[in-house]
């Protein structure tokens, strides 16, 4: 907590280390590795500052290679990238302005915490208005070091990605809708989220349009919580309107956990594209826990491919995170 004569704000930071205790890739056994190269979405250091009227965040990454639309190709694993930073402020209580790396979606699944396809993510500017359960958001997302609007002499004007979202929340739940515009590549979506007793849920529906509608997607999610027990199911369904074969793609993710004091055993199952002959199933039994200010997790990751001549792989990932 930072306090001054005119404001009070929360300041927080996070350090995260990942590794593997055991790995078998189908032919080789390996043990005890500390990762020095993280996933593209996984910051090794994250600073946040949030006040009543303004805030900021900066994330540091050391992921190697091309990992986002803004470049950073073929970098060394030891290179630190300050590639995600953002600032927000509220000139009025109902109006929030954001700039930097920003993003949103209609509804967020809470198993892998990956953005649903109703979302957007990139560098740009955003304005959001929220009052009496009604919300409107507008995002202009040209990407880093790029202009959202350009008009060269003798040429047509061009507009980069533009995302619009509107929502309404009341006792019955929340309904919302989105429109994501990119040149020759657009998507439309609607969503609903609600709760009934120990069950919470949402469903999103999305349509993709280029010169014609090319695909549709449905994103149902349900979570049940009772005492120490938690069960979550995420079941996105894609259907191509233009594919000659394999038009249907279904992905099912299930996670069940049970809290026991400072540890939480869990079972995670991911059946990826189980309508396809090349589907694979990932099973992860594991434990999340905490020791003082540190949280940790360790689990058994078994990947079972169904393609011919593919091999089962086994990994025992581990992570350690300290928030301060």
C-alpha positions as CSV (number, residue, x, y, z in Angstrom):
1,X,0.0,0.0,0.0
2,X,1.3,3.4,-1.0
3,X,-0.2,6.4,0.8
4,X,0.2,10.1,0.3
5,X,-1.6,13.3,1.1
6,X,-3.9,13.1,-2.0
7,X,-4.2,9.4,-2.8
8,X,-3.9,5.8,-1.7
9,X,-3.0,3.0,-4.1
10,X,-2.2,-0.7,-4.1
11,X,1.1,-1.8,-5.5
12,X,1.9,-5.4,-6.1
13,X,4.5,-7.6,-7.9
14,X,4.9,-11.2,-8.8
15,X,7.9,-13.4,-9.6
16,X,7.3,-16.8,-11.2
17,X,9.7,-19.7,-11.9
18,X,8.8,-22.8,-13.9
19,X,10.5,-26.1,-14.2
20,X,10.2,-29.8,-14.7
21,X,11.0,-32.6,-12.2
22,X,10.8,-35.5,-14.7
23,X,10.2,-35.8,-18.5
24,X,9.8,-38.7,-20.8
25,X,9.2,-37.8,-24.5
26,X,8.7,-41.3,-25.8
27,X,12.4,-42.2,-26.0
28,X,14.4,-40.2,-23.5
29,X,14.1,-39.8,-19.7
30,X,15.2,-36.5,-18.2
31,X,15.0,-35.0,-14.7
32,X,15.2,-31.7,-12.8
33,X,15.1,-28.7,-15.1
34,X,14.6,-25.0,-14.3
35,X,13.2,-23.1,-17.2
36,X,15.0,-20.0,-18.3
37,X,12.6,-19.5,-21.2
38,X,9.0,-19.0,-20.4
39,X,5.8,-19.4,-22.4
40,X,4.8,-16.3,-24.4
41,X,1.9,-15.5,-22.0
42,X,3.9,-16.1,-18.8
43,X,5.8,-13.1,-17.3
44,X,8.7,-13.7,-15.1
45,X,8.1,-10.4,-13.4
46,X,4.9,-8.4,-13.1
47,X,4.4,-5.0,-11.5
48,X,1.0,-3.4,-10.9
49,X,-0.1,-0.1,-9.5
50,X,-3.7,0.7,-9.0
51,X,-5.0,3.9,-7.5
52,X,-8.5,5.4,-7.3
53,X,-8.2,7.4,-10.5
54,X,-5.2,5.9,-12.4
55,X,-3.1,2.8,-12.6
56,X,-0.3,1.1,-14.5
57,X,1.1,-2.4,-15.2
58,X,4.4,-3.6,-16.7
59,X,5.3,-7.2,-17.4
60,X,8.7,-8.6,-18.2
61,X,9.2,-11.6,-20.4
62,X,12.2,-13.7,-21.6
63,X,10.5,-15.8,-24.2
64,X,12.7,-16.5,-27.2
65,X,11.6,-16.2,-30.8
66,X,8.6,-14.8,-32.6
67,X,5.8,-14.8,-30.1
68,X,3.5,-11.9,-30.8
69,X,2.4,-9.7,-33.7
70,X,4.9,-7.0,-32.7
71,X,8.1,-8.8,-33.5
72,X,10.9,-9.8,-31.2
73,X,12.2,-12.4,-33.6
74,X,15.0,-14.8,-32.8
75,X,16.0,-13.3,-29.5
76,X,18.3,-15.0,-27.0
77,X,16.7,-16.8,-24.1
78,X,18.5,-14.5,-21.7
79,X,17.0,-11.3,-23.2
80,X,14.4,-9.6,-21.0
81,X,11.5,-8.0,-22.9
82,X,9.4,-5.2,-21.4
83,X,6.8,-6.0,-24.0
84,X,3.6,-5.5,-22.1
85,X,2.9,-2.2,-20.4
86,X,-0.4,-0.3,-19.9
87,X,-1.8,2.8,-18.2
88,X,-5.3,3.6,-17.3
89,X,-7.1,6.6,-15.8
90,X,-10.6,7.8,-15.0
91,X,-11.4,11.4,-15.9
92,X,-14.9,10.7,-14.6
93,X,-16.3,8.0,-12.4
94,X,-18.1,6.3,-15.3
95,X,-15.4,6.7,-17.9
96,X,-12.1,4.7,-18.0
97,X,-9.4,5.4,-20.6
98,X,-6.7,2.8,-21.2
99,X,-3.6,2.7,-23.4
100,X,-0.7,0.3,-24.0
101,X,-1.3,-3.5,-24.1
102,X,-5.0,-4.0,-23.6
103,X,-7.6,-6.6,-24.2
104,X,-11.1,-8.0,-23.2
105,X,-13.7,-10.6,-24.1
106,X,-17.3,-11.3,-23.4
107,X,-16.8,-14.0,-20.8
108,X,-13.6,-15.6,-19.4
109,X,-13.1,-19.3,-18.8
110,X,-11.3,-20.0,-15.5
111,X,-9.5,-23.3,-16.1
112,X,-6.6,-22.3,-18.3
113,X,-7.5,-18.6,-18.3
114,X,-7.1,-18.3,-22.0
115,X,-9.0,-15.6,-23.8
116,X,-12.1,-16.9,-25.5
117,X,-12.5,-16.2,-29.2
118,X,-14.8,-13.3,-28.4
119,X,-11.9,-11.3,-27.2
120,X,-9.2,-9.0,-28.5
121,X,-5.7,-8.4,-27.4
122,X,-3.0,-5.9,-28.6
123,X,-1.5,-2.4,-28.3
124,X,-3.7,0.6,-28.7
125,X,-6.3,2.8,-27.0
126,X,-9.5,2.0,-25.3
127,X,-12.4,3.9,-23.7
128,X,-15.1,2.3,-21.5
129,X,-18.3,3.7,-20.0
130,X,-20.1,1.9,-17.2
131,X,-23.2,3.0,-15.3
132,X,-26.3,1.4,-13.8
133,X,-25.5,-2.0,-15.2
134,X,-24.9,-0.8,-18.7
135,X,-21.4,-0.8,-20.3
136,X,-19.9,0.2,-23.6
137,X,-16.2,-0.4,-24.6
138,X,-14.4,0.8,-27.7
139,X,-10.9,-0.4,-28.5
140,X,-8.6,0.8,-31.3
141,X,-5.8,-1.8,-31.8
142,X,-3.2,-1.0,-34.5
143,X,-0.3,-2.8,-32.7
144,X,2.9,-1.4,-31.3
145,X,4.5,1.4,-33.3
146,X,1.6,1.5,-35.8
147,X,-1.2,4.0,-36.5
148,X,-4.8,3.1,-36.2
149,X,-5.9,5.4,-39.1
150,X,-3.8,6.3,-42.1
151,X,-4.6,8.1,-45.4
152,X,-1.9,8.5,-47.9
153,X,-2.2,10.9,-50.8
154,X,-3.9,9.3,-53.7
155,X,-4.8,6.2,-51.7
156,X,-7.8,4.9,-49.7
157,X,-7.9,5.4,-46.0
158,X,-7.1,2.3,-43.9
159,X,-8.3,1.5,-40.4
160,X,-6.7,-1.1,-38.2
161,X,-8.5,-3.5,-35.8
162,X,-11.4,-1.9,-34.0
163,X,-13.3,-3.8,-31.3
164,X,-16.7,-2.8,-29.8
165,X,-18.5,-4.4,-26.9
166,X,-21.8,-3.6,-25.1
167,X,-23.3,-5.3,-22.1
168,X,-26.1,-5.1,-19.6
169,X,-26.1,-6.7,-16.1
170,X,-29.1,-7.3,-13.8
171,X,-30.5,-9.9,-11.4
172,X,-31.0,-12.4,-14.2
173,X,-27.3,-12.2,-15.2
174,X,-25.3,-10.4,-17.9
175,X,-25.9,-10.2,-21.6
176,X,-23.3,-8.7,-23.9
177,X,-22.3,-8.5,-27.6
178,X,-19.2,-7.7,-29.5
179,X,-18.0,-6.8,-33.0
180,X,-14.4,-7.1,-34.0
181,X,-13.4,-5.4,-37.3
182,X,-10.3,-6.1,-39.3
183,X,-9.9,-5.5,-43.0
184,X,-11.5,-8.4,-44.8
185,X,-11.7,-10.3,-41.5
186,X,-14.6,-9.7,-39.1
187,X,-16.3,-11.5,-36.2
188,X,-19.5,-11.0,-34.3
189,X,-20.4,-12.4,-31.0
190,X,-23.1,-12.5,-28.2
191,X,-22.8,-13.9,-24.7
192,X,-24.8,-14.6,-21.6
193,X,-23.5,-15.4,-18.1
194,X,-25.5,-16.3,-15.0
195,X,-25.6,-18.3,-11.8
196,X,-28.0,-20.6,-10.0
197,X,-27.1,-21.6,-6.5
198,X,-23.7,-23.4,-6.5
199,X,-23.6,-23.4,-10.3
200,X,-22.2,-20.5,-12.5
201,X,-22.1,-20.6,-16.3
202,X,-21.8,-18.7,-19.5
203,X,-22.2,-19.3,-23.2
204,X,-20.7,-17.3,-26.1
205,X,-21.7,-17.6,-29.8
206,X,-19.4,-16.2,-32.5
207,X,-19.7,-15.9,-36.3
208,X,-16.7,-15.2,-38.6
209,X,-17.1,-13.2,-41.8
210,X,-14.7,-12.4,-44.6
211,X,-16.4,-12.1,-48.0
212,X,-18.9,-14.5,-46.6
213,X,-19.6,-16.3,-43.3
214,X,-16.8,-18.8,-42.9
215,X,-17.3,-20.4,-39.5
216,X,-19.3,-20.4,-36.3
217,X,-18.2,-21.2,-32.8
218,X,-20.0,-21.9,-29.5
219,X,-18.3,-21.6,-26.1
220,X,-20.2,-23.1,-23.2
221,X,-18.6,-23.0,-19.7
222,X,-20.0,-24.3,-16.4
223,X,-18.6,-24.3,-12.9
224,X,-19.9,-26.0,-9.7
225,X,-18.6,-25.0,-6.2
226,X,-19.7,-26.5,-2.9
227,X,-17.4,-26.1,0.1
228,X,-13.9,-27.3,-0.7
229,X,-15.1,-29.0,-4.0
230,X,-14.8,-27.3,-7.3
231,X,-15.7,-28.7,-10.8
232,X,-15.3,-26.8,-14.0
233,X,-16.1,-27.7,-17.6
234,X,-15.1,-25.8,-20.8
235,X,-16.4,-27.2,-24.1
236,X,-15.8,-24.9,-27.1
237,X,-17.2,-26.1,-30.5
238,X,-16.0,-24.9,-33.9
239,X,-17.8,-25.6,-37.2
240,X,-16.4,-24.5,-40.5
241,X,-18.9,-23.5,-43.2
242,X,-16.3,-23.8,-46.0
243,X,-14.2,-26.9,-45.1
244,X,-14.6,-29.9,-47.4
245,X,-13.8,-32.3,-44.5
246,X,-13.2,-32.2,-40.7
247,X,-15.5,-29.2,-40.4
248,X,-16.3,-30.0,-36.8
249,X,-13.8,-29.4,-34.0
250,X,-14.8,-30.1,-30.4
251,X,-12.4,-29.4,-27.4
252,X,-13.4,-30.5,-23.9
253,X,-11.5,-29.4,-20.8
254,X,-12.5,-30.6,-17.3
255,X,-10.9,-29.7,-14.0
256,X,-11.9,-31.0,-10.5
257,X,-10.2,-29.8,-7.3
258,X,-10.7,-30.2,-3.6
259,X,-9.1,-27.9,-1.0
260,X,-7.4,-29.4,2.0
261,X,-6.0,-26.6,4.0
262,X,-2.9,-25.2,2.3
263,X,-3.0,-27.8,-0.5
264,X,-5.5,-28.4,-3.3
265,X,-5.3,-31.7,-5.2
266,X,-6.8,-31.5,-8.7
267,X,-7.5,-33.5,-11.8
268,X,-7.3,-31.9,-15.2
269,X,-8.3,-33.5,-18.5
270,X,-8.1,-32.0,-21.9
271,X,-9.5,-33.8,-25.0
272,X,-8.3,-31.8,-27.9
273,X,-10.3,-32.0,-31.1
274,X,-11.8,-35.3,-30.2
275,X,-13.8,-35.4,-33.5
276,X,-10.6,-35.8,-35.5
277,X,-8.5,-38.8,-36.1
278,X,-5.5,-36.8,-34.9
279,X,-7.0,-36.0,-31.5
280,X,-5.0,-36.2,-28.3
281,X,-5.9,-36.4,-24.7
282,X,-3.9,-34.8,-21.9
283,X,-4.4,-35.9,-18.3
284,X,-2.9,-33.9,-15.4
285,X,-3.4,-35.0,-11.8
286,X,-1.6,-32.6,-9.5
287,X,-1.5,-30.4,-6.4
288,X,-1.5,-26.6,-5.9
289,X,-0.4,-25.3,-2.5
290,X,1.2,-22.5,-0.6
291,X,4.0,-21.9,1.9
292,X,3.8,-18.4,3.4
293,X,3.8,-15.9,0.6
294,X,4.8,-18.5,-2.0
295,X,2.4,-20.6,-4.0
296,X,3.5,-23.7,-5.9
297,X,2.1,-26.4,-8.1
298,X,3.3,-29.8,-9.2
299,X,1.4,-32.2,-11.4
300,X,1.8,-35.3,-13.7
301,X,1.2,-34.4,-17.3
302,X,0.4,-37.4,-19.5
303,X,-0.3,-36.8,-23.2
304,X,-1.9,-39.6,-25.1
305,X,-1.9,-39.0,-28.9
306,X,-4.2,-41.1,-31.1
307,X,-2.3,-40.6,-34.4
308,X,-0.6,-43.7,-35.8
309,X,3.0,-44.3,-34.6
310,X,2.7,-41.5,-32.0
311,X,4.1,-42.0,-28.5
312,X,2.8,-41.3,-25.1
313,X,4.8,-38.5,-23.3
314,X,5.0,-37.9,-19.6
315,X,6.1,-34.7,-17.8
316,X,6.1,-33.5,-14.2
317,X,6.0,-29.7,-14.4
318,X,6.5,-27.6,-11.3
319,X,6.1,-23.8,-10.6
320,X,6.9,-21.4,-7.8
321,X,5.3,-18.0,-7.5
322,X,5.9,-15.2,-4.9
323,X,3.6,-12.2,-4.8
324,X,4.6,-9.1,-2.9
